[in-house]
């Protein structure tokens, strides 16, 4: 996407009106999502990612949905160059059942007016209810295992069964207890464990319950949470400001751990950053970051990775941004 880092003023000057609307669409990874088959009471959500790949600031003015089954939310209205935001869409499985489709319209008003349509679909079953409606781990410290229980209730066929539970994420372990049956009602207890080896980051997955129902064989169960790294960087986004071409600027960041550690290496894409780590083992490190403004004037954004010796190589990262300006004469 870095090849898209051009000025919209230039892009739109050589485009017709129809093509000009496409600049907004180019920022989205995808504009379509299918929640699949869901149990009533589940709490599915999906984030549509968009990244500003232009020089100008992008502003999202609003979002609206064509159906009450989808509740959209803007997580970051203004995006600078290379910043990423999200349109969070929640699917209502309590007030709405059956097959549902909706169109979420995203309206942008800066640097130019445009609209992008996001297409969402899903099928909510009336005969299957989950309590709670999703596996919500919350915030979990890295290296700690957590278990959650989900009650799955079905009303209908007396021989209804969950025959398998699938997930592409190996950070989970799933255990399905034997069902309890009363007439046409079937109840399952589902145990979902987050392993202590789970990687840091946000959890936004779904488990697929495979049943013996010939009409609808699968049911999706959302999984949400966040695994907190044992090493944090403050600030997570280091703004260096305007720097005249050829000059240097230095700022500090703070790297913290839950126990003493050493910083083994610091890596970034551009060698114009200089660092001054120490060999000492401590819970808090204060690092000086120096940037040399070189190349051509414009905005820069670099993701910096910090490697430590904590817990067999825990890493952390932050983003450094700056604007290189022409040196005054």
N, C-alpha and C positions, 0 to 999 in steps of 0.2 A: 504494500500500500504506500510505501514511501515515494514511489514514482508519482503519486498523486499530489505531492506537495507543490502545488502551483497556486498562483493567485486567481481567485474567482473573477476578479476584474478582467483578467486576460482571457480566462476560459469563456465567460459569458459574452465577451466582445465578439467572439468568432462563432457563437452558437445561435441557433434559432430558439424561439420561446420554448418549444417542446423539449429540446435537448437541454435547455438551461435548467429545467426542473430535475433533471437526472443527477445534478451535482449532489443533492441531498440524499438520494438513494445510494450513491456510491459510498457513503459513510457507514452504512449498516452491513454487518456480516450476513444477516439473513432477515427476511421480512415475512417468513411463514413458520408457524409452529403448530404441531398437533399434540395435544395432551394425551391422546389415546383414550382408552376406556378407564373411567374413574369410579370409585365408590362414592356414594353420597356421604357428605361430611368431610371428605378429604380436602386438603388445602394446597392445591397445586399452584405454582407460580413459575414464570419464565422471564428472564431478562434478555431483551433485545439490545445487543451491544452496538454502539456507534462511536466512531473515532473521527475527530476533526483532522482531515488530511490536507487542509488548506492553510494558507498564511493568515487569513482573516479569522477573527473570533466568530464562533457559531453560537446562536442563541435559540433555544427551544421555547416557543411562546406558549404552547399548550398541547394537550392530548384529549381526545374524546373517543368514546366507544359506541359502535352502532347497536350494541346489545348489553343489557344489564348483567349478563353472565360474566363479563370481563371488566375488571376494574384496573385502569392503567394509572401509572404514576411516573413522574419525571424524577430521577434521582440526582441529576446534575444539569441545571438549565443552561449554563454557559460553559462552553468548551474552547480552550485555547488550542493552538497548534499541537497535534499529537495527543491531546487529552482524550480520554475515553469516558463516556457516560452510558447510562442505561435507561431504557423504558421498561419498567417493571410491570408485568401484567399478571394479575391474580384472577383465577377462575373460580366463580361462585358455584359450589356443588350442593349448596343447601337449598337455595331458592330456585335453582334451575336444574332440571333433570332431562334426560334424553339427549339427542344429538343437538349440539349447539355450535354455531359459527358466529364470529364477530370480526369486524374490521375496526382496528384502532388507527385513527388518523393523527399523525404527528405534524404539528404546524411549526414551521421555523420562520422567524422574521429578521434574522441577521446572519450574514451580511445581506441576504436577499430573501424575499418571500418564497416559500416552497412548502409542499405537503408530501409526506410519505405515508403510505398505507401498509399496516401490518395485519396479516391475516392469521386468525387464531381459530382452532376448532377443538372439539372434544366431545365425548359421550359419557354422560353421568347415569349410572345404573340406579334404579329405585330399590332393587332387591338386595343390594349389598351396602352395608354401613360400616365405617371404620371409626373407632374411638381410641385415641384422638385421630384427627384427620390427616396427620403427617408425622413422620419421624423427626422430631425437633430436638437435636442434640444441644442447641445453644452454643455458648462459647466454651471450648474445651482446651485445656493446656496440652501441648504436644507431649506425648509419652504416657498419657493417661487413658485407660480404656473406660468406655461408658456404654451402658445398656439401656434400651428403651423397650417398652411393651406396647403392642398395638392389638386391640380387640377387633376381630373381623366377624361381623354378624351377617348371616344370609337367611332369607325367608323364601322358600319355594320348593324345589325338588328335594326329597328326603335323602337322595344319594349324592348331593352336591359335594364336591371335594376340591381342596387346593392340593394339586399334585406336585408343584414345584414353585420355588421362589428364585428369581434370577436378577443379577445385577452385574454390570460391567466393571464396577469399582471394587477392587480387591481389598479396600480398607474396611469393608464390612463383613461380619459373620451373621448369618441368619439361622434361627432355630424355630421350627414350627411344631408346636405341641399337638397332641392328639385332639381331634375335634370332639365337641360335646353336642349331642343331638337330642332335640325334643320335638317330636312330630316333624313338621316341615321346616323347623329352624335348626340351623347349624352355626356353631360358634367355634372360632379358632383363636388361640393366643399366639401372637407372633413376637419373638424376641429378636431384636436387632442390636448387634454390638458393633461399636466403633473400636477398631483395634488400637492398641497403644503405639503401633507403628505407623498410624495414619499421618500423612504429610500435611504440613501447614497450608492453610488456605480455606476458602469458602467451600462448603458442601452444598451442592445443588444438583442432586441426583434423583433417581427414582428406582424403586424396586418393582419388578414385574411379577405379579402373582399369576401363576398358570393354573387354570381350573379344568375340570372335565365337562364344562358347559359347552356343547357343540355350537351354540350361537355366538357366545362371547367368551373366548377362551382365556383372555388376559385382562388383568386389572392393574392399574398403575398406582403406586404408593409413593408420594414425594418424600424426599429426605433432605433436611436442611440443617445448617449449623456452620460453625467455623472452628477450625483447629488453630489455636494461637501458637505462634513460634516461641521458642524459649529465648530468642534473641530479638530485640526490637531496635529500630532506628528512629531517632527523633531529630529533626522533622522527617516525616516519610517523603515529603516533597521539598527539596531545597531550592528556593528561588534565589538566583544570584543577581538578578536584575539586569540593567543595561551596562554593558562593558565595551569601552572603545576598542577598536581593532588593534591588536598588538599589546594590550595591557593585561595585567593579572588582577585577580580578586580572590580573597581568601575568606572562608567562613567555616564554622564548626558544626559538627553533628555529634550526637550522643548515642552510643551503642550500649545497650543494657542487656544483661542476662540474668537468669534466676539463680546462677551460681558463678564463681570465678571462671574466666575463660581467656584464651589468647586469640588474637586476630591473626589468622594464618595467611590470608591473601585478600586483596581488593582488586576487582576486575571491572572494566567498563569498555565500551566499544572504541572510545577515542583516547589516545594517549596524551591529550591536552590537559587531563586532570592529574594532579599530583596529590599524594596522600602522605601522612606522617604517622603511621601506626607504631606502637611500641611492642616489645617482646614480653611485657609483663602480663601476668594472669590476674585479672580483676573482674568484678561484676559490672563495672561501669568504665567505658572507654570514651574519652573525648578526642575526636579526630579533627584535624585541620584539613580542609579541602581547598586546594588552589586550582583555579582555572585560568588558562591562557587563551585569550580570545584570538583565534587565528582563522584563516580561510576567508570566506566572504561574509559580509553583514547579513544578519537574519537570525531567526530563532533556532535554538538548539535544545534538544531534550535527550538526556542520556540516562539509562538505567544502570545503576552501580550495584554490583554484587559483593557482599562481604562474607568471606568464609572464615569459620572459627573452628576451634578444636573441641567445642562443647558437644557432648553426646554424639561422638563419632562424626563430627562435621556439620553441625547445624549452620545454616546460612541465613542471611537476611539481605534486604535490598532497599534502596531508596532511589528516587528520581531527581536528578539535578537539571534545572532549566535555566536558561539565560538568553539574553538578546544581544547579539554582537552588533554594535553600531559603528558607523564611520568615525574615525578619530577626528577631533576638532583641529583645525589648522590655525 
